[in-house]
Amino acid sequence: MYCSNCGAQIDDHSKFCDLCGAPVGVKADSQISSVTQPEISNKVDQEKKPFSGFCIAGFILPFLFFGAIGLPLSILGVVDCNKNGKRGKGLGIAGIIFSILNILETIIGVVFLYLLAMGMNPSPALYG
Ligand SMILES: [Zn+2]
């Protein structure tokens, strides 16, 4: 028989090739056998549930300075997601945060405008 590695003729009874030392009957390729890489599962959640419109509206509205509207819509959206298993819960939560920030900004803005309207000089009444 012949060595599967180097092709040298070797004794039928020998377990290793006299020339290259490769185990008889075992292909040299097996030494470099490609390690079968585990398939990277790119399983994306295929569930295509509709986005909650509340979440989208609640997420966008704060950017349009409608935080007061966006907040309840975002809350509705999160509830909608929880109840009906819709997507967009993250958007809803973000919408709540942005809405609250927007409302705070609005309040600060209103207070600032109020102070501006009253005149930047502190009122003497405040100091008794
Ligand atoms: Zn050999």
py3Dmol code that shows the C-alpha trace and the ligand (Angstrom):
import py3Dmol

protein = """\
ATOM      1  CA  MET A   1       0.000   0.000   0.000  1.00  0.00           C
ATOM      2  CA  TYR A   2       0.988   3.591  -0.346  1.00  0.00           C
ATOM      3  CA  CYS A   3       1.237   6.378   2.181  1.00  0.00           C
ATOM      4  CA  SER A   4      -1.686   8.692   1.860  1.00  0.00           C
ATOM      5  CA  ASN A   5       0.501  11.578   2.925  1.00  0.00           C
ATOM      6  CA  CYS A   6       3.634  11.340   0.838  1.00  0.00           C
ATOM      7  CA  GLY A   7       2.763   8.507  -1.538  1.00  0.00           C
ATOM      8  CA  ALA A   8       5.691   6.317  -0.528  1.00  0.00           C
ATOM      9  CA  GLN A   9       5.225   2.596  -0.695  1.00  0.00           C
ATOM     10  CA  ILE A  10       4.979   1.168   2.772  1.00  0.00           C
ATOM     11  CA  ASP A  11       4.492  -2.208   4.305  1.00  0.00           C
ATOM     12  CA  ASP A  12       0.911  -3.291   4.669  1.00  0.00           C
ATOM     13  CA  HIS A  13       1.441  -4.117   8.303  1.00  0.00           C
ATOM     14  CA  SER A  14       3.174  -0.975   9.368  1.00  0.00           C
ATOM     15  CA  LYS A  15       1.116   1.546  11.170  1.00  0.00           C
ATOM     16  CA  PHE A  16       3.242   4.526  10.228  1.00  0.00           C
ATOM     17  CA  CYS A  17       4.873   5.618   7.025  1.00  0.00           C
ATOM     18  CA  ASP A  18       8.622   4.900   7.054  1.00  0.00           C
ATOM     19  CA  LEU A  19       9.306   8.030   5.076  1.00  0.00           C
ATOM     20  CA  CYS A  20       7.178  10.743   6.580  1.00  0.00           C
ATOM     21  CA  GLY A  21       5.868   9.107   9.698  1.00  0.00           C
ATOM     22  CA  ALA A  22       2.283   9.769   8.916  1.00  0.00           C
ATOM     23  CA  PRO A  23      -0.171   7.288  10.376  1.00  0.00           C
ATOM     24  CA  VAL A  24      -1.174   4.812   7.724  1.00  0.00           C
ATOM     25  CA  GLY A  25      -4.711   5.090   6.545  1.00  0.00           C
ATOM     26  CA  VAL A  26      -5.077   8.559   7.936  1.00  0.00           C
ATOM     27  CA  LYS A  27      -4.954  11.332   5.457  1.00  0.00           C
ATOM     28  CA  ALA A  28      -2.574  14.137   6.213  1.00  0.00           C
ATOM     29  CA  ASP A  29      -5.383  16.510   5.531  1.00  0.00           C
ATOM     30  CA  SER A  30      -6.994  15.440   8.749  1.00  0.00           C
ATOM     31  CA  GLN A  31      -4.114  17.001  10.627  1.00  0.00           C
ATOM     32  CA  ILE A  32      -5.055  20.340   9.203  1.00  0.00           C
ATOM     33  CA  SER A  33      -8.681  19.438   9.383  1.00  0.00           C
ATOM     34  CA  SER A  34     -10.604  22.600   9.305  1.00  0.00           C
ATOM     35  CA  VAL A  35     -12.278  23.078  12.595  1.00  0.00           C
ATOM     36  CA  THR A  36     -15.910  23.287  11.833  1.00  0.00           C
ATOM     37  CA  GLN A  37     -16.838  26.701  12.992  1.00  0.00           C
ATOM     38  CA  PRO A  38     -20.117  26.940  14.777  1.00  0.00           C
ATOM     39  CA  GLU A  39     -22.604  28.677  12.619  1.00  0.00           C
ATOM     40  CA  ILE A  40     -23.202  32.119  13.867  1.00  0.00           C
ATOM     41  CA  SER A  41     -26.893  32.202  14.296  1.00  0.00           C
ATOM     42  CA  ASN A  42     -28.141  35.434  12.926  1.00  0.00           C
ATOM     43  CA  LYS A  43     -31.583  34.667  14.073  1.00  0.00           C
ATOM     44  CA  VAL A  44     -33.363  37.922  14.024  1.00  0.00           C
ATOM     45  CA  ASP A  45     -36.644  37.937  15.740  1.00  0.00           C
ATOM     46  CA  GLN A  46     -38.863  37.327  12.795  1.00  0.00           C
ATOM     47  CA  GLU A  47     -42.023  38.206  14.617  1.00  0.00           C
ATOM     48  CA  LYS A  48     -43.370  41.059  12.657  1.00  0.00           C
ATOM     49  CA  LYS A  49     -45.732  42.695  15.012  1.00  0.00           C
ATOM     50  CA  PRO A  50     -46.853  46.191  14.227  1.00  0.00           C
ATOM     51  CA  PHE A  51     -45.228  49.129  15.859  1.00  0.00           C
ATOM     52  CA  SER A  52     -47.435  50.922  18.274  1.00  0.00           C
ATOM     53  CA  GLY A  53     -48.448  54.206  16.720  1.00  0.00           C
ATOM     54  CA  PHE A  54     -48.658  55.698  20.183  1.00  0.00           C
ATOM     55  CA  CYS A  55     -45.004  54.983  20.761  1.00  0.00           C
ATOM     56  CA  ILE A  56     -43.947  56.552  17.486  1.00  0.00           C
ATOM     57  CA  ALA A  57     -46.106  59.625  18.035  1.00  0.00           C
ATOM     58  CA  GLY A  58     -44.979  59.881  21.645  1.00  0.00           C
ATOM     59  CA  PHE A  59     -41.376  59.631  20.558  1.00  0.00           C
ATOM     60  CA  ILE A  60     -41.608  62.259  17.849  1.00  0.00           C
ATOM     61  CA  LEU A  61     -43.838  64.815  19.530  1.00  0.00           C
ATOM     62  CA  PRO A  62     -41.352  65.913  22.206  1.00  0.00           C
ATOM     63  CA  PHE A  63     -38.995  66.937  19.413  1.00  0.00           C
ATOM     64  CA  LEU A  64     -41.746  69.108  18.018  1.00  0.00           C
ATOM     65  CA  PHE A  65     -42.163  70.764  21.400  1.00  0.00           C
ATOM     66  CA  PHE A  66     -45.332  68.900  22.178  1.00  0.00           C
ATOM     67  CA  GLY A  67     -44.048  67.076  25.212  1.00  0.00           C
ATOM     68  CA  ALA A  68     -47.334  67.568  27.001  1.00  0.00           C
ATOM     69  CA  ILE A  69     -48.995  65.551  24.234  1.00  0.00           C
ATOM     70  CA  GLY A  70     -46.100  63.195  23.728  1.00  0.00           C
ATOM     71  CA  LEU A  71     -46.025  62.121  27.368  1.00  0.00           C
ATOM     72  CA  PRO A  72     -49.534  60.625  27.553  1.00  0.00           C
ATOM     73  CA  LEU A  73     -49.144  59.174  24.067  1.00  0.00           C
ATOM     74  CA  SER A  74     -45.875  57.538  25.058  1.00  0.00           C
ATOM     75  CA  ILE A  75     -47.450  56.103  28.185  1.00  0.00           C
ATOM     76  CA  LEU A  76     -50.357  54.836  26.071  1.00  0.00           C
ATOM     77  CA  GLY A  77     -47.811  53.367  23.684  1.00  0.00           C
ATOM     78  CA  VAL A  78     -45.975  51.454  26.395  1.00  0.00           C
ATOM     79  CA  VAL A  79     -49.284  50.167  27.716  1.00  0.00           C
ATOM     80  CA  ASP A  80     -50.240  49.273  24.151  1.00  0.00           C
ATOM     81  CA  CYS A  81     -46.997  47.332  23.749  1.00  0.00           C
ATOM     82  CA  ASN A  82     -47.450  45.512  27.023  1.00  0.00           C
ATOM     83  CA  LYS A  83     -51.062  44.616  26.408  1.00  0.00           C
ATOM     84  CA  ASN A  84     -51.015  43.776  22.733  1.00  0.00           C
ATOM     85  CA  GLY A  85     -47.391  42.749  22.399  1.00  0.00           C
ATOM     86  CA  LYS A  86     -46.699  45.458  19.894  1.00  0.00           C
ATOM     87  CA  ARG A  87     -43.251  46.703  19.093  1.00  0.00           C
ATOM     88  CA  GLY A  88     -41.894  50.085  19.986  1.00  0.00           C
ATOM     89  CA  LYS A  89     -41.805  49.804  23.753  1.00  0.00           C
ATOM     90  CA  GLY A  90     -38.314  51.261  23.750  1.00  0.00           C
ATOM     91  CA  LEU A  91     -39.548  54.135  21.673  1.00  0.00           C
ATOM     92  CA  GLY A  92     -42.387  54.654  24.105  1.00  0.00           C
ATOM     93  CA  ILE A  93     -40.075  54.719  27.096  1.00  0.00           C
ATOM     94  CA  ALA A  94     -37.748  57.084  25.282  1.00  0.00           C
ATOM     95  CA  GLY A  95     -40.765  59.166  24.378  1.00  0.00           C
ATOM     96  CA  ILE A  96     -41.748  59.401  28.037  1.00  0.00           C
ATOM     97  CA  ILE A  97     -38.255  60.546  28.981  1.00  0.00           C
ATOM     98  CA  PHE A  98     -38.029  63.036  26.134  1.00  0.00           C
ATOM     99  CA  SER A  99     -41.518  64.303  26.864  1.00  0.00           C
ATOM    100  CA  ILE A 100     -40.710  64.897  30.515  1.00  0.00           C
ATOM    101  CA  LEU A 101     -37.496  66.646  29.550  1.00  0.00           C
ATOM    102  CA  ASN A 102     -39.422  68.688  27.027  1.00  0.00           C
ATOM    103  CA  ILE A 103     -42.044  69.642  29.596  1.00  0.00           C
ATOM    104  CA  LEU A 104     -39.315  70.639  32.035  1.00  0.00           C
ATOM    105  CA  GLU A 105     -37.667  72.692  29.335  1.00  0.00           C
ATOM    106  CA  THR A 106     -40.992  74.298  28.564  1.00  0.00           C
ATOM    107  CA  ILE A 107     -41.559  75.124  32.214  1.00  0.00           C
ATOM    108  CA  ILE A 108     -38.057  76.527  32.545  1.00  0.00           C
ATOM    109  CA  GLY A 109     -38.583  78.419  29.321  1.00  0.00           C
ATOM    110  CA  VAL A 110     -41.905  79.822  30.500  1.00  0.00           C
ATOM    111  CA  VAL A 111     -40.417  80.812  33.850  1.00  0.00           C
ATOM    112  CA  PHE A 112     -37.482  82.386  32.063  1.00  0.00           C
ATOM    113  CA  LEU A 113     -39.756  84.284  29.719  1.00  0.00           C
ATOM    114  CA  TYR A 114     -41.871  85.338  32.680  1.00  0.00           C
ATOM    115  CA  LEU A 115     -38.826  86.659  34.513  1.00  0.00           C
ATOM    116  CA  LEU A 116     -37.713  88.325  31.311  1.00  0.00           C
ATOM    117  CA  ALA A 117     -41.096  89.974  30.927  1.00  0.00           C
ATOM    118  CA  MET A 118     -41.006  91.127  34.530  1.00  0.00           C
ATOM    119  CA  GLY A 119     -37.644  92.673  33.900  1.00  0.00           C
ATOM    120  CA  MET A 120     -34.320  91.134  34.721  1.00  0.00           C
ATOM    121  CA  ASN A 121     -33.847  93.452  37.692  1.00  0.00           C
ATOM    122  CA  PRO A 122     -34.953  91.671  40.822  1.00  0.00           C
ATOM    123  CA  SER A 123     -38.116  93.145  42.193  1.00  0.00           C
ATOM    124  CA  PRO A 124     -37.553  95.179  45.362  1.00  0.00           C
ATOM    125  CA  ALA A 125     -40.584  93.416  46.799  1.00  0.00           C
ATOM    126  CA  LEU A 126     -38.569  90.185  46.950  1.00  0.00           C
ATOM    127  CA  TYR A 127     -36.211  91.824  49.358  1.00  0.00           C
ATOM    128  CA  GLY A 128     -38.931  93.219  51.566  1.00  0.00           C
TER     129      GLY A 128
END
"""
ligand_1 = """\
1
ZN
Zn 4.552 8.948 4.047
"""
view = py3Dmol.view(width=600, height=400)
view.addModel(protein, "pdb")
view.setStyle({"model": 0}, {"cartoon": {"style": "trace"}})
view.addModel(ligand_1, "xyz")
view.setStyle({"model": 1}, {"stick": {}})
view.zoomTo()
view.show()
